[in-house]
Amino acid sequence: MTELPADCPPSPRRRARRLAPARRLRRAAALLLGLGLLGGLPAAAEDPPIRIKVVGGLASVSQYVRYEEPFWTERLPGLTNGRVQAEIAPFDRSGIRGQEMLQLIRLGVVPFGTVLLALAAADEPELNALDLPMLNPDIATLRQTERLWRPRLEQLLRERYGVRLLAIYTYPAQVMFCQKPFGGLSDLAGRRVRVSSVGQSELMEALGATPVVTPFASIVPSIRTGIVHCAITGTLSGNAIGLQEVTTHVSRTAISWGTSIFAANERAWMALPEAAREAIQQGLAGLQQEIWEGAAQETEEGLLCNAGRPGCIAGTRGQMTVVEDRPDEQRRRLQWITDTVLPAWVQRCGADCAETWNSIMGKARGVYARVD
């Protein structure tokens, strides 16, 4: 499984730089034209099929292979009685940088596409509010966060980008693997930990650990050679690269997940017939549910495989100890979010983001961002 790319923040409060350079976007548009990824609606003569072009998420991961691609190529024609037909390609095999997907949808260069929020947050930090480190320790909490934050996300995309939010997806949980025993994140002080994002780095530093940004393919060699003692990655993807052979303990608690959205350029969306829009929207609601259920199942199966328990089908059985969430860790987690995660995010995002957070998440969870 391919690792989610890191979320690199922009310079503080430089909103003018949040639009990708026009020259680079023009090059991307030219490349997409060459690849045939720009779709349009045909003339309305005798109701010919409507053909749309979709840019999906990361290639080779289950979200794309098991869910996104079959939905658009196999299920959509049935949902629309053959009226709408779609082609889909993953963004990382289409010459597109993930950081530019939202801007390309805004411009209509990509009319329909999947956007990894951690990457889009490099230009728009508020997009990462849904999946801040330690905010969602389990899938049930992530679902609640998604329901709370979705109206704000819809508003932000519509007002700032002219983009219609149609679905929210999630990858499986990103958890902690370690060479030596630990009872919770508070035990990581002094250890070097592999991270893949700025938010994870900030959290590890607050815990007294040393974050080390390491490519996914280099995790196991880095642990074998002592470059890192622990690593944050997916439960099943970590099993796939052999982490169960070089580590002894894995935490059930999710540090982050990796959320993405499926969105449409507003003009391209409204150009579709109303019946087609209704069918697609209904289908995407089902697709979102399937992806979330799949992420939960893959997270759990990864833990079963790493521990060598019955129910391991897709992975290799290990002999790891699964570290369960403790009440004292739950109390500390709220403190880490309040004292470390939220202040760092607000510094990137600005006071307006803090006020929005407090009006939504503060009221619902009792966790407030300080506004200086």
Secondary structure, DSSP 8 states (H G I E B T S, - for coil): ----------STT-GGG-S--HHHHHHHHHHHHHHT--------TT---EEEEEEES-TTSHIIIIIIHHIIIIIHHHHTTTSEEEEEEEGGGTT--GGGHHHHHHHTSSSEEEEEHHHHTTT-GGGGGGG-TTS-SSHHHHHHHHHHHHHHHHHHHHHHH-EEEEEEEE---EEEEESS--SSGGG-TT-EEEE-SHHHHHHHHHTT-EEEE--GGGHHHHHHTTS-SEEEEEHHHHHHTTHHHH-SEEESS-SB--EEEEEEEHHHHHHS-HHHHHHHHHHHHHHHHHHHHHHHHHHHHHHHHHHT-TT--SS-----EEE---HHHHHHHHHHIIIIIHHHHHHHH-HHHHHHHIIIIIHHHS------
